[in-house]
Every structure is written in structure tokens, then in C-alpha cells.
Amino acid sequence: MTGGPSPRAGTEQPDPGHPRTETVALPDALGRRLAQTLHAPASLPRFDDSQMDGYAVRAAETPGTLDITAPVAAGTVPEALPSGCAAPVMTGAPIPAGADAVIPVEATSTRNFADTGSTDRSSTESAAAPQRVLVPATSPGAFLRRRGSDVVHGEEVLAAGAVLTAAGVGLLAAFGLTEVDVLRRPRALVIVGGDEVLAPGRDLPPGKVYDANGSLLAGWAASRGLEVLAVRLIDDDVADFVERLRADLSDTRPELIITSGGISAGRYEVMRQGFAVMDEITFDVGTVAMQPGGPQGLGTAALPGGGEAAVICLPGNPVSTWVSCEAMLADALAEAWGLNQPQPWVPAQLAWPVQPLAEKDQLRRGTLQHTPAGIIAAPMTGTSSHLLAAAATAEALIRVPAGAQELPAGATVTVRRL
């Protein structure tokens, strides 16, 4: 806490019992959303200051030769400017009372302050310091930053729900604030299943693979504005999965559960089989007419003591998981919780011919080129859902609508920049 203005952003105090807000320190506020509208607790700038290193003058006394008074450094309080005088004033320093303009030092007979005068701020004596300065004509207000020219005390500066950018966090600091009330991020639990999946860093026996989806989903969810409570890597033991999930529902109380794998029609589908025996889970699995990412699950989980979590089940192949997040889950999160909006789908022209699938929209990975004629979309070679290396270098998803006929180069498709 600091003196001066209230150290918390916002003029309205939040309901302390509101479950969707929290107070964070400014260094942790980047990318968060304001809980309340922010009204300026002070004017910025707080006083008239100099935009340049130069001389504070009365415009009506220019052009001419003026006596030089004591210099004004940033952070000091200057004396009033006597008539017929010019005060050396540094960038950001307060303007002396009586002055109404600043003339850049390089436009005067002094040329610069670096080689003249004492470096001691309290001293005005120096053998090299000139006593008078020739200044050109100027106008009132020249090179001044007036008090409140950025924002006036009480003015609305950031709306409730606004995302705090680096400049926004800097603005809060300029007001002297040390913390801010933000919307609490929805809490997400990530679950990745399969006997064949091991955590990175372990020895890898034959037939096993390292888990990519846990890190992929945790990073993606955090980038969309979710708080990731934990990443659970489970095997195909249904009873163990159910026990661990029930413990998480009680202990972490997530608002969203994202699973990867275990929902297809095979014999060892731990998510589907586990959810089926849990009374607290309402769940359904279906197929979306898109490739990759066809099998999808959706449901809810009742939390002990009340409340519920949304359950989103994604296919297990890494690219299927990732494409499902980018193509569908991002939109759902933005709509349900006001989280970061995904990029819009926009038209583009194919760089070369593409053969669509007959009954499914295909979400190809690719690169984009912006030209005067529009966006050119270049699909990458290969469409399989295991091609993670290609996905890692993709710039966009390219939606190729279902159809029997080959789309020629130049055909219009829609793309979403990643």
C-alpha cells in the first residue's frame, strides 16, 4: 500500500463475496480483465510540464534576449518566472508560474545544456554558464504538456471487462495504484488418458509415447485466460480414474474439465467408461463432421456441495486436440466467460489446388501471405492428426468445405489466424 490515491484500481468497491473477482498486484495484472470500470483517481499529467529540454518563457517576450534564471530539474518545484527571464527546464520538469511556453534549447543561442552550467542541481554558478540567451519567437503553449491533457480526474479511462495490456498496467502505475480488481479466471482441470502415454522425462519403453497433450492443453488454456489447476495423466484403469476425478471435484472445484483421449469406440476408453459409472457426470459423445477432431464429448460434472463444471472431451491425437481447441473451444470460452476472443474466420484464396473430403469439412494447417489482392492461403502437405511438427509451424487454420470436386488455385476458403 502507498500513500496518496487509493492503491486499488476502480472507484467502485467490488462485492467481497463475489466469486468472479479477485485482487492482484500490478505485476500480475497483465492480460487480466478489469472487474469494474476505472475512473481516473488523478489527472495526468499531474501538473504542467515540459515536453523538451529547453527554456521556459513568456511567449509575449519572444523573440529577444532574456536573462537566465535557475535551472528547473525534473522532480523539483520551481520559483515563479520573473519578467524578462528564461528558465532552463528539463524534460518532464514542472513549468514555472508565469511561463506559458518552452523553446527547445537547440533553437536558442545556448544550443545545448550538456556543456554549460553546473551539474549540481542546487547551484546556478558556473564559469561556463551564459547569463543571457537569445530566443526565437514562440507561441503560448508550445512544447508544454498541460495538466490533464492525457486524462482528467474522474474521467472513465478503462471499461469493466477491458483486457489490461502493458500500457494499461503502466497507466495504473502512473496513478500510483499497486493492485487492481480483476475478473477471476475460470479454473480448469486437464486430464490426459491412455496406458501408452508417459510423462516427458521418464524412460520410454517400447510401445509407449510421451504425453504431448498435457502440455499442449495447459499452455493453450492459459493463453486463452483460464487458470489451469492441474494436469492429470491417467492410465486405462477406470476405477482409479473415477477415484482421482472425484477427489479433484472435491478438492479443486474446477469450473471446466478438459480431457484428451479415451472417448472413441475402442475397448479401452477410460474417459467414456469412467464417466458412465459416475452419477455426478452427465455426458454424451458425438461426432463432428470435421477432420481432424471428429469425436467430441460434452457434459457437466456436479460438484460436492453445489455448483457444476463443464466437461469438454477432445480426441487424443495431438493435432486433433489442438485443432478442436482452436476451431471450437476458443469460441465457446469467449462466449461463456468473456475470455480472449479468437481471431475471426476471414476469406482467403488457395495458393494451389486442394481435394476436399466428401462429407467432412477439413481444417488444414497452413501459412498466409497478404497481397494487394487479398490473403493467399497455402495449405501444408499432409492432413493426418499425428503431424504435430507441421502444426507447430502453422500460421493459420484453413477451412476446406466438404465436397466432391477439387478446389482450384484461387478458390475462396476461410482461414483463422492462429
C-alpha positions in Angstrom: 0.0 0.0 0.0 1.2 3.5 -0.7 0.1 7.0 0.3 -1.9 9.3 -2.0 -4.7 7.8 -4.1 -6.3 4.5 -3.2 -3.9 1.7 -4.2 -6.6 -0.3 -5.8 -7.9 0.5 -9.3 -11.6 1.4 -9.7 -13.9 3.8 -8.0 -16.5 1.2 -7.1 -15.6 -1.4 -4.5 -16.4 -5.0 -5.5 -18.6 -7.3 -3.6 -16.0 -9.2 -1.4 -18.2 -12.3 -1.7 -18.4 -12.2 -5.5 -16.9 -15.4 -6.8 -15.8 -14.0 -10.1 -13.4 -11.3 -8.9 -10.0 -11.2 -7.2 -7.4 -8.6 -6.3 -3.9 -8.9 -7.9 -0.7 -6.9 -7.7 0.1 -4.9 -10.8 3.0 -7.1 -11.9 0.4 -10.0 -12.1 -2.3 -8.0 -13.9 -1.0 -8.2 -17.5 -3.7 -9.8 -19.7 -6.3 -9.8 -17.0 -9.8 -8.2 -17.3 -10.9 -5.3 -15.1 -13.6 -6.2 -12.7 -15.0 -2.6 -12.6 -14.8 0.5 -14.8 -11.8 2.6 -13.9 -12.2 6.3 -13.3 -9.1 8.3 -13.2 -8.1 8.9 -9.5 -5.9 11.8 -10.6 -5.3 14.0 -13.7 -2.4 13.1 -15.9 -0.1 14.8 -16.3 -0.5 16.0 -12.7 1.0 19.4 -13.5 2.1 21.4 -16.5 5.4 20.1 -17.5 8.0 20.5 -20.3 7.9 18.3 -23.4 11.6 19.2 -24.2 14.9 20.2 -22.7 14.6 24.0 -23.3 13.8 27.4 -21.8 10.5 28.2 -20.1 9.5 31.7 -21.3 6.6 34.1 -21.7 5.7 33.9 -25.3 4.9 37.6 -25.4 8.5 38.4 -24.6 9.9 36.5 -27.6 11.9 36.9 -29.8 14.6 38.6 -27.9 17.4 38.2 -25.4 16.4 37.1 -21.9 18.1 36.7 -18.6 18.7 33.1 -17.5 17.3 32.1 -14.1 18.0 29.0 -12.0 17.5 25.7 -13.9 14.5 23.5 -13.3 15.1 19.8 -13.0 12.5 17.1 -13.1 11.2 16.4 -9.7 11.7 19.9 -8.3 9.4 22.8 -7.5 10.4 25.9 -9.4 10.2 29.5 -8.4 7.9 31.8 -10.4 9.5 33.2 -13.6 10.4 36.9 -13.4 9.6 39.1 -16.2 12.3 39.3 -19.0 13.7 35.9 -18.0 14.1 32.4 -19.3 14.3 29.4 -17.0 16.3 26.3 -18.2 13.8 23.5 -17.9 14.4 19.8 -18.4 12.1 17.3 -20.0 9.3 16.4 -17.6 10.1 19.2 -15.2 7.3 21.5 -13.9 6.7 24.8 -15.7 7.4 27.8 -13.5 4.4 30.0 -12.8 4.3 32.9 -15.3 5.8 30.9 -18.1 3.5 29.8 -20.9 5.8 28.2 -23.5 9.0 26.2 -23.8 11.6 26.8 -26.5 13.9 23.8 -27.3 17.4 24.6 -26.2 18.8 23.7 -29.7 16.7 26.6 -31.1 18.4 29.1 -28.9 21.9 30.7 -28.7 22.8 28.2 -26.0 22.3 25.2 -28.3 22.6 22.6 -25.6 22.8 22.3 -21.8 25.4 19.5 -21.8 28.5 21.6 -22.0 27.3 24.6 -20.0 26.4 25.2 -16.4 27.0 23.2 -13.3 25.8 19.6 -12.9 24.9 20.4 -9.3 21.1 20.9 -9.3 21.3 23.3 -6.4 23.9 25.5 -8.0 23.4 28.3 -10.6 27.0 29.4 -10.7 29.5 28.2 -13.4 32.2 29.9 -15.3 30.9 28.4 -18.5 27.2 29.2 -17.9 25.8 32.0 -20.1 23.9 34.7 -18.2 21.6 35.6 -21.1 20.1 33.7 -24.0 18.8 34.7 -27.4 15.5 33.0 -28.2 13.3 32.9 -31.3 9.6 33.8 -31.4 7.2 31.2 -30.0 3.5 30.8 -29.2 1.7 30.2 -26.0 1.5 26.5 -25.2 4.5 25.5 -27.4 6.2 22.3 -26.1 4.1 22.3 -22.9 2.2 19.2 -21.6 -0.8 20.7 -19.8 -2.2 19.2 -16.6 -4.9 16.7 -17.5 -4.1 16.7 -21.2 -3.9 12.9 -21.1 -6.7 12.2 -18.7 -8.8 14.4 -16.3 -9.5 13.4 -12.7 -12.8 11.4 -12.6 -12.8 10.6 -16.3 -13.6 7.0 -17.4 -10.4 5.5 -18.8 -10.9 1.8 -18.9 -14.2 0.0 -19.1 -15.2 -3.0 -16.9 -14.0 -6.2 -18.7 -11.2 -4.4 -20.6 -8.0 -6.5 -21.0 -5.1 -5.0 -19.3 -2.3 -4.5 -21.8 1.3 -3.5 -20.8 0.2 0.1 -21.5 -2.8 -0.4 -19.3 -0.8 -1.7 -16.4 1.6 1.3 -16.9 -1.4 3.6 -16.7 -2.5 2.1 -13.3 1.0 2.6 -12.0 1.1 6.2 -13.2 -2.0 6.7 -11.0 0.0 5.4 -8.1 -2.0 2.2 -7.9 -0.4 -1.0 -6.6 -3.2 -3.6 -7.1 -6.3 -4.0 -9.2 -9.6 -5.9 -9.0 -9.9 -8.2 -12.0 -12.2 -10.9 -13.1 -11.1 -14.2 -11.7 -10.0 -16.7 -14.3 -12.2 -19.8 -14.7 -10.5 -22.8 -13.1 -9.7 -25.7 -15.5 -8.6 -29.3 -14.8 -6.8 -31.0 -17.7 -6.9 -34.8 -17.9 -5.0 -36.9 -20.5 -5.6 -40.6 -20.7 -4.1 -43.8 -22.1 -1.9 -46.7 -20.9 0.5 -45.9 -23.7 1.2 -42.3 -22.6 4.1 -41.4 -20.2 5.1 -38.1 -18.8 8.1 -36.5 -20.6 11.4 -37.2 -18.8 10.8 -40.8 -18.0 12.4 -43.8 -19.7 10.3 -44.7 -22.7 9.7 -48.5 -23.0 8.7 -50.0 -26.4 5.1 -49.2 -27.4 4.9 -46.1 -25.2 4.8 -42.4 -26.3 5.5 -39.2 -24.4 2.5 -37.1 -23.5 2.2 -34.0 -25.7 -1.4 -33.2 -24.9 -1.0 -32.3 -21.3 1.5 -29.5 -22.0 -0.4 -28.5 -25.2 -3.7 -28.1 -23.4 -2.3 -26.5 -20.3 -0.4 -23.9 -22.4 -3.4 -23.3 -24.7 -5.8 -22.9 -21.9 -3.6 -20.4 -20.0 -3.2 -18.4 -23.2 -7.0 -18.2 -23.5 -7.4 -16.8 -20.0 -8.0 -20.0 -17.9 -6.3 -20.8 -14.7 -5.0 -24.4 -15.0 -5.4 -26.1 -11.7 -3.6 -29.3 -12.6 -2.7 -31.7 -15.4 -3.6 -35.3 -14.7 -2.0 -38.1 -16.7 -4.1 -41.3 -16.2 -3.9 -44.9 -17.4 -6.7 -47.0 -18.5 -7.8 -48.2 -15.0 -11.4 -46.9 -14.8 -11.7 -47.3 -11.1 -8.5 -45.3 -10.4 -9.7 -42.6 -12.8 -13.1 -42.3 -11.1 -11.4 -42.1 -7.7 -9.0 -39.4 -8.8 -11.6 -37.4 -10.6 -13.9 -37.4 -7.6 -11.1 -36.2 -5.4 -10.4 -33.4 -7.8 -14.0 -32.4 -8.0 -14.0 -32.0 -4.2 -10.5 -30.6 -3.7 -10.0 -28.2 -6.6 -13.7 -27.5 -7.6 -12.9 -26.7 -11.3 -15.3 -24.9 -13.5 -14.1 -26.6 -16.6 -12.7 -30.1 -17.2 -10.9 -30.7 -20.4 -10.0 -34.2 -21.3 -8.0 -35.6 -24.2 -8.4 -39.2 -25.5 -10.4 -42.1 -24.1 -13.7 -41.3 -25.8 -13.7 -43.3 -29.0 -15.4 -46.7 -29.7 -12.5 -48.9 -28.7 -12.3 -51.4 -25.8 -10.0 -49.2 -23.6 -11.7 -45.8 -23.5 -11.2 -44.7 -19.9 -13.0 -41.3 -20.1 -16.1 -42.7 -21.7 -16.2 -45.7 -19.4 -15.4 -43.7 -16.2 -18.0 -41.1 -16.8 -20.6 -43.7 -17.5 -20.4 -45.0 -13.9 -20.3 -41.6 -12.2 -23.7 -40.3 -11.1 -22.3 -36.8 -10.8 -21.5 -36.8 -14.5 -24.0 -36.0 -17.3 -22.2 -36.8 -20.5 -22.7 -37.5 -24.2 -20.3 -38.4 -27.0 -20.8 -37.5 -30.7 -19.1 -36.9 -33.9 -18.5 -33.5 -35.6 -18.3 -33.5 -39.4 -14.7 -32.2 -39.5 -11.3 -33.6 -39.9 -9.2 -33.7 -37.7 -11.2 -33.7 -34.5 -14.3 -35.7 -35.3 -15.1 -37.4 -32.0 -16.1 -35.0 -29.3 -17.8 -35.2 -25.8 -19.8 -32.7 -23.9 -21.3 -32.8 -20.4 -21.4 -31.4 -16.9 -20.0 -32.6 -13.5 -21.8 -31.9 -10.3 -19.5 -30.5 -7.6 -19.8 -31.6 -4.0 -21.8 -29.1 -2.0 -23.3 -27.5 -5.1 -22.3 -26.0 -8.4 -21.1 -27.8 -11.5 -18.2 -27.9 -14.0 -18.5 -28.0 -17.8 -16.9 -31.1 -19.3 -15.2 -30.9 -22.7 -13.8 -34.2 -24.1 -11.4 -33.9 -27.0 -9.9 -36.6 -29.2 -6.5 -38.0 -28.3 -4.3 -37.3 -31.3 -2.4 -34.1 -30.6 -3.3 -32.2 -33.7 -7.0 -33.3 -33.3 -6.9 -31.9 -29.7 -5.2 -28.7 -30.8 -7.5 -28.1 -33.8 -10.6 -28.7 -31.7 -9.4 -26.1 -29.2 -8.7 -23.5 -31.9 -11.7 -24.1 -34.1 -14.4 -24.6 -31.4 -13.4 -24.4 -27.7 -11.9 -20.9 -28.1 -15.3 -19.6 -29.3 -17.2 -21.3 -26.5 -14.9 -19.9 -23.8 -15.2 -16.4 -25.3 -19.0 -16.6 -25.3 -19.5 -18.3 -21.9 -16.9 -16.4 -19.9 -15.9 -13.4 -21.9 -12.4 -14.8 -22.3 -9.9 -13.8 -25.1 -11.7 -13.6 -28.4 -10.2 -15.9 -31.1 -9.3 -14.5 -34.5 -12.2 -14.2 -36.9 -12.7 -16.5 -39.8 -11.9 -14.5 -42.9 -11.9 -15.2 -46.7 -8.7 -16.2 -48.5 -7.7 -17.7 -51.8 -6.0 -21.0 -52.1 -2.4 -20.9 -53.3 -2.7 -24.3 -55.0 -5.4 -26.9 -55.7 -6.9 -28.9 -52.8 -9.0 -32.0 -52.9 -11.8 -31.7 -50.2 -13.3 -34.6 -48.3 -16.6 -35.8 -49.5 -18.6 -35.5 -46.2 -16.4 -33.5 -43.7 -15.0 -30.0 -43.6 -11.3 -30.3 -43.4 -9.2 -28.0 -41.2 -5.8 -27.8 -42.9 -2.8 -26.2 -41.4 -1.0 -23.6 -43.4 0.7 -20.3 -43.9 -0.7 -17.0 -45.1 0.5 -14.3 -47.5 -1.0 -10.9 -47.6 -1.1 -9.3 -51.0 -2.9 -6.3 -52.5 -5.5 -8.7 -53.9 -6.2 -10.3 -50.6 -5.0 -13.2 -48.4 -3.3 -16.2 -50.1 -3.6 -19.4 -48.0 -1.0 -22.1 -48.6 -2.0 -25.5 -47.0 0.8 -27.6 -45.7 1.5 -31.1 -47.0 -0.2 -33.8 -45.1 -3.6 -33.8 -43.2 -3.1 -36.6 -40.6 -3.8 -35.8 -37.0 -0.4 -37.0 -35.8 1.6 -34.3 -37.8 2.4 -32.2 -34.7 5.7 -30.8 -36.1 3.8 -29.2 -39.1 1.2 -27.8 -36.7 3.9 -26.2 -34.6 4.9 -24.0 -37.6 1.4 -23.3 -38.9 0.2 -19.7 -39.1 -3.5 -20.4 -39.7 -6.2 -23.0 -40.0 -7.6 -23.3 -43.5 -11.2 -24.5 -43.7 -11.8 -26.5 -46.8 -15.6 -27.2 -47.1 -16.8 -30.8 -47.8 -17.3 -31.5 -51.4 -16.6 -33.9 -54.3 -14.8 -31.5 -56.7 -11.2 -30.4 -56.4 -10.9 -26.7 -55.4 -8.6 -25.0 -57.9 -5.9 -22.5 -57.0 -7.6 -19.1 -56.3 -10.7 -20.7 -54.9 -12.1 -18.9 -51.9 -11.9 -20.6 -48.5 -12.0 -19.2 -44.9 -9.0 -19.0 -42.6 -8.4 -18.3 -38.9 -5.0 -16.9 -38.0 -3.5 -18.7 -35.0 
